[in-house]
Structures are given as C-alpha cells and as structure tokens.
C-alpha cells in the first residue's frame, strides 16, 4: 500500500498514526479536547469519547484532562501527543524523537510507556537518537548514515557492528 501524497485523515483511517519531533498541541485547548481531536479522526469513531479517555489513561495523563495543553511540562506534552495518536486506534504508531529534550527520569518513563503500547498490540516504528532507549526497547534496529542504511538487526548485533561504530563514534572506536 502506497500512502505517499495521501490525505492525513485517509492515512489515519488506514490505522497509521504519528507523533512529531516538535510538540505542537493546541495550547489553549485542554488535554481532553486535544485528544478528542485525534479520536475524531480514528478508524473506530463509534465511541470517540471513550477512545480519548482510554488513550489519556494509557499515557498517564489521568487527572489532567481539564488542564490546558500549554501549561503541561514538555514530558507531559509528549505524552499528550502520543495520547492523541493512540486515540485514533492505530495498528501502526510512528514516533519521531519522542525522547528529545527529556531528562533521564522522563526518558525512562517514556521507555516504559512505549513498552506498554507495544504490549497492547500496537506496532511501533521509532526514529530516535537516545541510544539507551533504542537499545533497550527495540526488537529490531535499522541504522542510517546520511540517509543510507548501513546496518539492520537485533540491538546486540547493531552495538557490535563496525560500520555503526565508525559512523557514530568515529574511526578511533571502530
């Protein structure tokens, strides 16, 4: 299936959702209202409100439903973006740099959230530069260098791949 050039709502209805590297919630809208936007575009629109509340619960924002998104911390805004995507009931979730700007504790929490999402049956494709996260939560890694694939495999294999070491750490480490 080729989705290039497709309207975002059509892609969403196919069961594909994504987050963006730079969070852009609707700042004046509440957490609940933000997630309702996602839920209203999902493949399963029969119970929009329940989809939104379930997504909020999954990401750990319960109790903050009435908080304007602009007042959330960066970590909570990232969770909000994931909740908005989850509310569409995706089969495939694309995560773009969800750990950028997070401190170590927040990164650990994000890793636990991603694992939780995987366990409920959502396939995740992640673009990420936080190696701790990539190595600890990935089943399979594809490494790009200047847009070209240089390695693919299990985390333990990737960590020993000389092309990866050279590309990311330099000649002296290879």
C-alpha positions as CSV (number, residue, x, y, z in Angstrom):
1,X,0.0,0.0,0.0
2,X,1.4,3.4,-1.1
3,X,0.4,6.3,1.1
4,X,2.6,8.9,-0.5
5,X,0.5,12.0,-1.2
6,X,-2.5,10.7,0.7
7,X,-4.5,13.0,2.9
8,X,-3.6,12.6,6.6
9,X,-7.1,11.7,7.6
10,X,-7.1,8.9,5.0
11,X,-3.8,7.6,6.4
12,X,-5.2,7.7,9.9
13,X,-8.3,5.7,8.8
14,X,-5.9,3.0,7.5
15,X,-4.6,2.5,11.0
16,X,-1.5,4.6,10.9
17,X,-0.8,7.4,13.4
18,X,2.3,9.5,14.2
19,X,3.8,12.0,16.5
20,X,6.2,14.8,15.6
21,X,9.6,15.7,16.9
22,X,8.5,19.2,17.9
23,X,5.4,19.0,20.0
24,X,2.6,21.2,18.9
25,X,-0.5,20.7,21.0
26,X,-3.5,23.0,20.7
27,X,-2.1,25.1,23.6
28,X,-5.4,26.7,24.7
29,X,-7.4,23.5,24.5
30,X,-7.4,21.1,27.4
31,X,-5.7,17.7,27.4
32,X,-9.1,16.1,26.8
33,X,-10.0,18.4,23.9
34,X,-6.6,17.8,22.3
35,X,-7.1,14.0,22.5
36,X,-10.6,14.3,21.2
37,X,-9.3,15.8,18.0
38,X,-7.3,12.6,17.4
39,X,-10.1,10.4,18.5
40,X,-12.5,12.0,16.0
41,X,-10.2,11.1,13.1
42,X,-9.7,7.5,14.1
43,X,-10.8,4.4,12.2
44,X,-13.2,3.5,15.0
45,X,-15.3,6.6,15.5
46,X,-18.2,4.8,17.2
47,X,-17.0,5.8,20.7
48,X,-14.9,8.9,20.3
49,X,-15.1,10.0,24.0
50,X,-14.2,6.5,25.3
51,X,-11.2,6.3,22.9
52,X,-9.9,9.7,24.1
53,X,-10.3,8.8,27.8
54,X,-8.7,5.4,27.3
55,X,-5.7,7.0,25.5
56,X,-5.3,9.6,28.2
57,X,-5.2,6.8,30.8
58,X,-2.7,4.7,28.9
59,X,-0.2,7.6,28.7
60,X,-0.6,8.5,32.3
61,X,-2.4,11.9,32.0
62,X,-5.5,10.9,34.0
63,X,-6.4,13.7,36.3
64,X,-5.0,16.3,33.9
65,X,-7.9,16.2,31.4
66,X,-9.0,19.8,32.2
67,X,-5.5,21.3,32.1
68,X,-4.8,23.5,29.1
69,X,-2.1,21.8,27.0
70,X,0.1,24.9,27.1
71,X,0.5,24.5,30.8
72,X,1.9,21.0,30.6
73,X,5.6,20.1,31.0
74,X,7.5,19.0,27.9
75,X,7.3,15.4,29.1
76,X,3.5,15.7,29.5
77,X,3.1,17.4,26.1
78,X,5.0,14.4,24.6
79,X,2.6,12.1,26.4
80,X,-0.3,14.2,25.1
81,X,0.9,13.8,21.5
82,X,1.1,10.1,22.0
83,X,-2.4,10.0,23.5
84,X,-3.8,12.0,20.6
85,X,-2.2,9.4,18.2
86,X,-3.4,6.5,20.3
87,X,-7.0,7.8,20.3
88,X,-7.2,7.1,16.6
89,X,-6.8,3.4,17.5
90,X,-3.8,2.8,15.2
91,X,-2.3,-0.5,14.2
92,X,1.0,1.3,13.4
93,X,2.4,4.2,15.5
94,X,5.2,6.2,14.1
95,X,7.2,8.0,16.9
96,X,9.5,10.8,15.9
97,X,12.1,11.7,18.5
98,X,9.7,11.3,21.4
99,X,12.6,11.4,23.9
100,X,14.2,14.6,22.6
101,X,14.6,17.1,25.5
102,X,13.6,14.7,28.2
103,X,15.7,14.2,31.3
104,X,16.9,10.7,32.3
105,X,13.8,10.0,34.6
106,X,11.4,11.2,31.9
107,X,13.3,9.1,29.3
108,X,12.9,6.1,31.5
109,X,9.1,6.8,31.8
110,X,8.8,7.2,28.1
111,X,10.5,3.9,27.5
112,X,8.0,2.2,29.9
113,X,5.2,3.9,28.0
114,X,6.4,2.7,24.6
115,X,6.7,-0.9,26.0
116,X,3.2,-0.6,27.4
117,X,1.9,0.5,24.0
118,X,3.7,-2.5,22.3
119,X,2.1,-4.9,24.8
120,X,-1.4,-3.7,23.9
121,X,-0.7,-4.8,20.3
122,X,0.3,-1.6,18.5
123,X,3.3,-1.9,16.2
124,X,5.8,1.0,16.8
125,X,8.4,2.4,14.4
126,X,10.6,4.9,16.1
127,X,13.1,7.5,15.0
128,X,15.2,8.2,18.0
129,X,18.7,9.3,18.9
130,X,18.6,8.4,22.6
131,X,20.7,5.2,22.3
132,X,19.7,3.9,25.8
133,X,16.1,3.9,24.6
134,X,16.8,2.5,21.2
135,X,18.9,-0.4,22.5
136,X,16.6,-1.2,25.4
137,X,13.2,-1.2,23.8
138,X,13.8,-2.2,20.2
139,X,13.4,-5.7,18.8
140,X,15.0,-4.6,15.5
141,X,17.1,-1.6,14.6
142,X,17.8,0.0,11.2
143,X,20.7,2.4,11.3
144,X,21.0,5.2,8.7
145,X,24.1,7.2,8.0
146,X,23.5,10.3,5.8
147,X,20.2,8.7,4.6
148,X,21.6,5.3,3.7
149,X,21.0,2.1,5.5
150,X,24.3,0.8,6.9
151,X,23.0,-1.9,9.3
152,X,19.9,-3.8,10.3
153,X,19.4,-6.3,13.1
154,X,18.9,-7.0,16.7
155,X,20.2,-4.5,19.2
156,X,23.1,-6.7,20.4
157,X,24.3,-7.1,16.8
158,X,24.0,-3.4,16.0
159,X,26.0,-2.5,19.0
160,X,29.0,-4.5,17.7
161,X,28.6,-3.5,14.0
162,X,31.8,-1.8,12.9
163,X,30.0,0.3,10.3
164,X,27.7,1.7,13.0
165,X,30.6,2.3,15.5
166,X,32.6,4.1,12.8
167,X,29.6,6.2,11.7
168,X,28.5,7.2,15.1
169,X,31.6,7.2,17.3
170,X,34.4,7.7,14.8
171,X,37.3,5.9,13.3
172,X,39.2,5.6,16.6
173,X,36.5,3.5,18.1
174,X,36.0,1.2,15.1
